[in-house]
Amino acid sequence: MSRSEKAKLRELIERIERETSGEISVVLLHDAHEPRKFALDHFNHLGIGKKELDNGVLILVVLGTRRIELVVGHGLQERIPQTFFQRLIDEALAPHFRDGKIGEGLYHAVEALGHVLAEVRPHTPPHSQHSPGVVDLDLDTHR
């Protein structure tokens, strides 16, 4: 991803949080030994999502293995059907990734997620602490 793509994505994530209170974090890794475990641990460690609403989403992209993991807070799991998240992968992320357009795919996925968050969650005032929008880890392997 280019710097401009990262900046654009970060701005979108911040706008979505302001408008919906939902917290979205995107993590890119070159490789991960156990992607699902890493995603869950990272989600919980950062505390993505407002505690009282449990409205966070982590999108983990493992570039080396072309793996995408989504971790969704329980508050959103109750309000957004699992089929939406599968469509997000199948229709927004995977096609762009196949074309080598990772930044574009992530932008479209986060944008679609923002629309759904706006529909299912009323705005609540944000707390002083929020999760990082985009984390770009230049790690060859993360265990």
N, C-alpha and C positions, 0 to 999 in steps of 0.2 A: 504494500500500500504506500502511496505517495504521502508526503506531508500534507498536501492540500486535501487529499481524501480523508486522512485522519482528522484534520481540523474540521472539515465539513461534517463528519460523523460525530465528532465530539459536540459540535454546536447543536446538531439534531437531538442527540441524547439529552443535553442540558435543557433544550426547549421542551422536550417531552416530559422531563421531570418537573419543570416549572408548571406545565399545563395539566399534568395528570397525577403528579406525585410518584408515579412509577419510576423505579430505578433500573436502568439497563446498563450492563457492563459487557464489553466485548474484549476477549482475550485471544491473541494470536500466538501460537507456539509452532516452532518448527517440528517438534516431536514431543510426545508424552507417553510414558510407559503405560499408565492406566488413565486414559483420558476421562472416563466417567468419574473415577475417584478424584482425580485432580479437580475437575469441574465442581463437584459437590463440596470438596474441602475448601476450595477457593471461594465459592459462593458463601459458605458458612463463616469462613474466616473474616471476610470483608463485611459480612452482615448486609448483603445487598438487599435492598427493599426496606421500607419503613416497618419497624418492628410491629406496630399495632395493626398494620394492613397486610404484612407479608407479601409485598407487591413488587418483588425484584425479579429480574431475568438476567441470566448470564448466558452469553453466546460464546462458546469456546470453539475455536477453529484450529485444528491440528493440521498444518499444511503438509507435512511429510507423508502422512497417511490418508490425507483427504477426509478427515473425520470431523464431524460437527456434533457437538454436545450442547444441549439446551438444559439449563436448570431453571425451574420456574417456582417461585414462592407459592406456598400453599394457598394463600389468599387469591392468587390468580388462577391456580389450578381449579379452584371451585367455580370460577366465573368464565373462564375461557376454555372451550373444548380442546381436547388433545389433538383433534383433527386440524385445528388451526395451526398448531406448531409443526405438525408434519407437512402441511402445505407450505409453511414458511420455508422449510428446508427444501422441499421438492420444487417449489415454483420461484422462490426469490434467491435462495443461496446457491443450490447445486448448479442450475444452468449458468449463472454468472461465473461460478468457480471453474466450471468446465472450460469456459472461454478465457480463463485467466484474469477475470475482472473481479477480484476479491473485494476491493473497496466498493465497487458498484453494487455487488450482491449484498454486502453488509448494510449499505445505505438503504437499499430497497427493503430489506428485511426489518431493519429498525424502524423505518418509516411505517410499514404495515403494522408492526407491533404498536407503534404510537397511536395509530388510528383505533386499534382495538382497545388499548388502555383508556383512551378518551371516552369510549363507549361504555366500558364496564366499571370505571372507577371515578367517582367525583373528586375534584381537586381538594386536597387538604394542604394546609400551609407546610412547606418543607421544613425539616429540622436543620439545624446548623451543620450536621455532618451528613455527607452523601458519598456514595461510592464513586470510584473513578469511572468515567465513561468508557474510555478506550485504554487498554493496557497492551502495550506492544513489547512483548518479551522476546529478546533476541537470544533465546536459549537453544542450543542444539538438542539437548535432551533434558527433560524435567522428570524427576522421579519422585 
